[in-house]
Protein backbone atom coordinates (compact mmCIF):
# COMPACT_ATOMS: atom_id res chain seq x y z
CA UNK A 1 0.00 0.00 0.00
CA UNK A 2 1.44 3.34 -1.06
CA UNK A 3 0.75 6.50 0.98
CA UNK A 4 -0.37 9.65 -0.80
CA UNK A 5 1.34 12.85 0.31
CA UNK A 6 0.07 16.17 -0.97
CA UNK A 7 3.03 18.53 -1.34
CA UNK A 8 0.82 21.64 -1.47
CA UNK A 9 -0.01 22.91 2.04
CA UNK A 10 -3.69 23.03 2.96
CA UNK A 11 -3.28 26.66 4.04
CA UNK A 12 -0.55 28.13 1.78
CA UNK A 13 1.21 31.33 2.76
CA UNK A 14 0.06 33.00 -0.46
CA UNK A 15 -3.49 32.78 0.90
CA UNK A 16 -2.70 34.21 4.38
CA UNK A 17 -3.89 37.67 5.36
CA UNK A 18 -3.39 40.00 8.30
CA UNK A 19 -6.55 41.94 9.15
CA UNK A 20 -6.48 44.80 11.64
CA UNK A 21 -9.77 46.29 12.80
CA UNK A 22 -9.76 50.06 13.46
CA UNK A 23 -10.28 51.13 17.07
CA UNK A 24 -13.45 53.05 16.11
CA UNK A 25 -15.01 50.16 14.19
CA UNK A 26 -18.26 48.75 15.56
CA UNK A 27 -18.96 45.51 13.75
CA UNK A 28 -22.23 44.97 15.62
CA UNK A 29 -23.65 48.09 13.98
CA UNK A 30 -22.07 47.40 10.59
CA UNK A 31 -19.29 50.00 10.91
CA UNK A 32 -16.40 47.94 9.52
CA UNK A 33 -13.13 49.81 9.02
CA UNK A 34 -9.55 48.63 9.14
CA UNK A 35 -6.64 47.46 7.06
CA UNK A 36 -5.75 44.19 5.42
CA UNK A 37 -2.43 42.91 4.16
CA UNK A 38 -1.57 39.78 2.23
CA UNK A 39 1.22 38.08 4.19
CA UNK A 40 3.17 37.10 1.07
CA UNK A 41 3.05 40.71 -0.21
CA UNK A 42 4.62 42.34 2.85
CA UNK A 43 4.03 46.08 3.01
CA UNK A 44 1.13 46.06 0.54
CA UNK A 45 -1.67 46.97 2.97
CA UNK A 46 -5.08 48.29 1.92
CA UNK A 47 -7.48 50.28 4.08
CA UNK A 48 -11.12 49.15 3.93
CA UNK A 49 -14.22 51.08 4.94
CA UNK A 50 -16.81 48.30 4.79
CA UNK A 51 -17.09 44.54 5.00
CA UNK A 52 -17.79 44.47 1.26
CA UNK A 53 -14.51 46.37 0.61
CA UNK A 54 -12.65 43.80 2.71
CA UNK A 55 -14.28 40.86 0.94
CA UNK A 56 -13.63 42.41 -2.49
CA UNK A 57 -9.92 42.74 -1.65
CA UNK A 58 -9.73 39.14 -0.42
CA UNK A 59 -11.59 37.87 -3.46
CA UNK A 60 -9.31 39.73 -5.88
CA UNK A 61 -6.13 38.46 -4.20
CA UNK A 62 -7.40 34.89 -3.92
CA UNK A 63 -8.37 34.90 -7.59
CA UNK A 64 -4.74 35.78 -8.41
CA UNK A 65 -3.21 32.98 -6.32
CA UNK A 66 -5.54 29.98 -6.54
CA UNK A 67 -5.79 27.59 -9.44
CA UNK A 68 -9.50 27.34 -10.41
CA UNK A 69 -9.69 23.60 -9.72
CA UNK A 70 -8.33 24.08 -6.17
CA UNK A 71 -11.19 26.38 -5.16
CA UNK A 72 -13.86 24.00 -6.49
CA UNK A 73 -12.13 20.98 -4.96
CA UNK A 74 -12.04 22.43 -1.43
CA UNK A 75 -15.38 24.26 -1.40
CA UNK A 76 -17.26 23.52 1.80
CA UNK A 77 -14.20 22.39 3.76
CA UNK A 78 -13.90 25.49 5.94
CA UNK A 79 -14.61 23.69 9.21
CA UNK A 80 -11.05 22.47 9.84
CA UNK A 81 -9.01 24.08 12.61
N, C-alpha and C positions, 0 to 999 in steps of 0.2 A: 504494500500500500504506500503510495507516494503522497506526501503532504503538499498542500498548495499554500504558498506564501505570496501574499500580495505585496509588491515592493512599494506601491504608492500608499502613503499614510492616509488613514481615514480622515484626519483633520490636517490637511497640508498647511504649511506656513503661508502660502500664497492666498489662503482663504481666511486668514486671521485678521481681526480688526480690534483696535483700541477705541472704545467709545467713552467719552467724558461728558457727563451731564452738567450743564451750567448750574451754578448755585441758585439762580432765580427760576429755574424750570419747575413746573408743577405738573407732573405727568397725570395726576388724578383729574386735573381740569383741562387736560389736552395741551398745555403749554410746554412743548418739547423743544428745547434749545440746547445745543452743545457742539461738540466737535468729534469727528471720527477720522481715524487714520488707519490705513492698511499697513499692517506690520511689515510686510515685505517691501513697502515703498516708504521707508523711514523719512520723516520730515514732510510728507505730502498730506497734510491734514486739511480737512474741509469743515467749515462751520455749517451747521444745519439749524433751521428755524422751525421745523415741523417734523413729525414722524414720517410724513411722506417724503420729505427731503432726504432724511436718513435712509429710508428704504430705497429710494431712487439711486443714491450713491452706492449702497451695497449691491444692488442689482446690476448696476453698470460695471462695477469692479469684478463681480463674480462672473458676469458674462464674458469678460476678457480672459479669465483664468481657468475656467472649467470647460473641458471637452463636453459637447452636447450629450453624449451617451452617458457620461458620469452623472449628470444631474438627473436624468430620467431613471437611471439604475438605482440611485439612492433615495429617490423621492419617498417620503413617508417614514424615513428611518431616523428622525430627529429626537428619539426618546433615549438614546444612549447617553451615558454620563462619562 
